[in-house]
Amino acid sequence: MLAGQHERPAGIYVWAVYARRRLAGGVSLVFDRLSSPTYRGVDFYARAATPEGADLLTTLGFTVRKTGCVDLYHFARGPKTEAAPLYDSHKPGGAGTSVAVARNLEDLSRVIALRAAVYMAEQACPYEEEFDGNDLSATHLIGYVGDEPAGCLRIRFFADFAKIERLAVRAEFRNTRLAFALVRAGIELARVKGYRRLYGHAQKRLVGFWSRFGFRIFDGAQELVFSDFDYVEMLMEAEPHPQAIGLGADPYIIIRPEGRWHRAGTLDRSRSRAVTRPSVDRTVAAR
């Protein structure tokens, strides 16, 4: 249950403090270290072995939690912020790999450029076969390395399944884990939308890659050829998502931007506004 040196822990237990007189200044250095990015925001826990220790802990802001016959002291280090979901992890200026939902024409331009570089330039796919008329009826994910658009994925939604498709990663970024991040983000987004059956056409040379995520060639799966590559149908049966959005969910969540269901949107402001029906009332007054 102990965290490794470079892992972010769930809690920090202050085991012992012994620093008399001038050595007490060293305590602040320890707590400076515990404010580094790996440990920042993680709550402290401690027990007091002496009355003086109990006085010190309460002076520092610890509160007592009764746990049986032992008092456990707890120090909350500010409000907790939930990690962003996989499909909304990109923040401008960030490092490493991240993923975002395409939401505007500039994002769609990034998707077109990425797929043109991978499928048309590398795999000699004809334009009309790559851009097949489905892009405006789909959800697109964009993968970033730093701030550079480096990959993309398309998801289309049907009655009882979602289709994961058009995964593309630029050649210079294939030594990263971006392809894995995009697929996991696509699966997560589909599950949040309530889909448990995920379907795809995998190039036969990449069946092993898709198998890592739980996709399998199912009984009766057909083999097919398009754009001069051989493909096979694959299916994944996913567990229900605990926060899947369905009927009965908060209607303000349902009207939030795609992939931003975890954050209050512009229309959430309407909650606090009174009903005025301005256009209707003006029409009535004019009569």
N, C-alpha and C positions, 0 to 999 in steps of 0.2 A: 504493500500500500504506500510505500515511500516513493516520492517523485525523484527522478534522476536529476543530475546537476543542471541540465539544460531544459528540463521540462517545467511547464507551469503547474504549480501545485493547486489543490483545491482549498487548502488551508495551511497556515504556518503555526506550528506549536513552538512557543518560546520555552525551551527546556530549562534553562537556568541562567540567571544573571548574577554575577558576583563581581562587583567593581567598586572598591572602596576608594574614597577620597578622589585624587586626581584621575585614577583609572576610570572613573565614571564617565569622563569625556569620551571614552571609546564606545560607549553604548550608542551614541548618536551615529558613529560611523557604521555600526552594524545595521542600524535602521535606514541609513542612506542606501546601503546595499540592497535592503529589502524594498526599496522604492524603485529599483531598476525595472526595465520593461517586463522581465520574466516574472517578477513578484508583485508588480504594482497592482493595487486593488484587491489583493488576496487578504482575507481576514486573518487576524492574529488570535491565538488561543494560548492560555497559560494557567498554571496553578500557583498559588502562593504558599511557600513553605514556612514563612514566618509572618508575624503581624506587620513587620516593616515592609515585607514584600507585598502584602495585601494593600497597604497604604500607597505604595508606589504605583501599583497597577490601577487603582481607582483614581489616583491623581493624574495618570496618563490618559484616562478616559475609558478604561476597561469597565465592562459591566459584568455582574455575577450571574451565572446560570447555574441553577441547582441541578446537579446530576447525582441522585442518590445521596450518599453521605459525603460527597466531595464537591467543593465549589470550583466550577470551571469559569475562568475569566475570559471574556470575549471582547475583541475590539473590531468593530465594523469599519472598514476602510472606504467609505463612500458608497454611492449607489451602484448597483450592479448593472452592467450593460450586456444584453444578450448578444452573442455573436451573430453576425449577419448570416443569412442562409447562403448556401453554396452558390446559388444562382444570382446573388446580389452582393458579391464580396468585393467588387472593384471600387477602389477609392482613388481618384486622381492623385498622382504623386506617390502612390504606394509602391512597394517593392514586391518582387516575387510574382507568382501567377495568381490571377483572379478572374472572375467571370461576372458578366452583366447581361441583362436582357436588352435586346435592341428595341429602342422606343421611338426613334425619329428617323428622318431620311438620311441624316449623316451616319447613323449607326447602320442603316441598311446599305449605304455605300461601302462601309467597311466590310460587311458580309460579302457583297458582290466582288470587291477587290480580292478578298481572301480566297474565295472559291475559284475565281478566275485564275489566280496564281497557282493553286494546287491542282484543280481538276482540268482546266483548259490548257495551262502551260505545261504541267508535268505529265498529265495522263492523256493529253490530246483529246479531251472530251469536246464534242461539238457544242457551240454556244447554245443552240436551241434545246439540246438535251440536258445541259447543266442547269439552265434557267428555264424551268419547265412549266411556268405558269402557276406554281404553288407558293411562291415566296410571299405574296401579300395575304395569304390565308394561313400563315404559319407563325409560330413563335421562334425567334432566333436568339441564340446565346452567342456572345462574343467573349473569347478568351484573351486575356492580356498578359504580357510579360512586362512588368513595370507599367508604363503607359502605352506601350506599343501593341496595337491589335495584332494578335499572333495566331488566332484560330477561331473557329465558329462551329455551331451545331444548329440543326433545324429540328423542330418538333411540330408534328401535325396531329390534331386530335379528332378522333372518330367516336362512334357511339359507345363502344365498350373497350377501346384500346387507344393508346397513343403511339405514334410511330416516331422513333428516333432515327435521324437520317442526316446526310450531308455533313458528316464530321470532316473538318479540314484543319490542318495545322501547317503553317509555313515551314519550309524545309529547315530554315536556320534555327527553329525553336523546337525541333523534334527531340532534342536531347533533354528537354524539360518534361515535367509531368502534366503538361497542359492538357493533352488528350484525355488523360484520366480525370482531370478536374472538370472538363466540359461534359463528359459522359455522366459523371456522378451528379453534376448540377442539373443536367437534363432529366435524369431519373427522379431526383428530388422534386423538381418543379412539377413533373407529371403526377407524382404521388400527392403533392399538396393540392393539386386540382382534382384529386379523388380517383385517379387512374391507378389500377393495380396490374393491368396487362400491358406490357410494353413490347412493341413489335419492331422488327427492323430487317433490312436486307443487308447481309454482311458479305463483303468480298470473301471468297473462300479462303484466301491466304490470310485473312484476318479473323477467322472464326475463334482462334485461341484468345485474341485480344478481347473480343466481346464476351467470351465465356467467363472472363474474370469478374464481370459485373453481374453474373447470374443468367445471361442469355444462353439459350440452348437451341439446338436444331430439334424441332418437335416432330412427332409422328405425322407424316403426310406433308412435311415441308417441301416446297418446290424449289428446284434450282432454276435460275434464270440468268439471262445475259442481257446487259445493256451497257451502252457506251464502251463496248468491246472488252468488258470484264465479266468474269463469272461470279455470280452471287448465289446465296442460299437464304431462305427465310429463317429467322430466329425469333424466339419468344422468351420473355422474362415474366415470371409471376412474382409481383412485389407484395410485401406486407402492407396493410393499410397504414397510412400516415396518421399519427395521433392528432395533427392539426389540419387534417384534410378539410377543404372548404366545400360545404354542401348546403342544401336547404336547411334553414334554421340557424345558419351562421349570422353574425352581425352584418346587416346589409351594408354598413359603411365599409366593411372589409371587402365585400364583393365588388364594390365600385372603385376600389383603389387601382392604381396602375399595375399592369401585369408584372408579377414577380416582386411587387412591393407591398404585399398584403400584411407584412409585419410592421409597416410604418404608417403613421397617420398621413393621409393624402390631403390634397387641396379641398376636396368636398367634405372632409371631416369637420371643417370649420362651420359647416351648415348646422351642426348639432346645436351650437350655442346661439344661433340667430332665430329671432322670432319669425313666424309665418306672416309675410306681408303681401304676397301675390301682387307685386308692383304692376306688372303689365295688365293683369285682369282688373285690378282696381282702377287703373287709368282709363281702361276701356269703358268700365261702368260709369265713371265720373263724366266721361265725354258724352255719354248718352243723356 
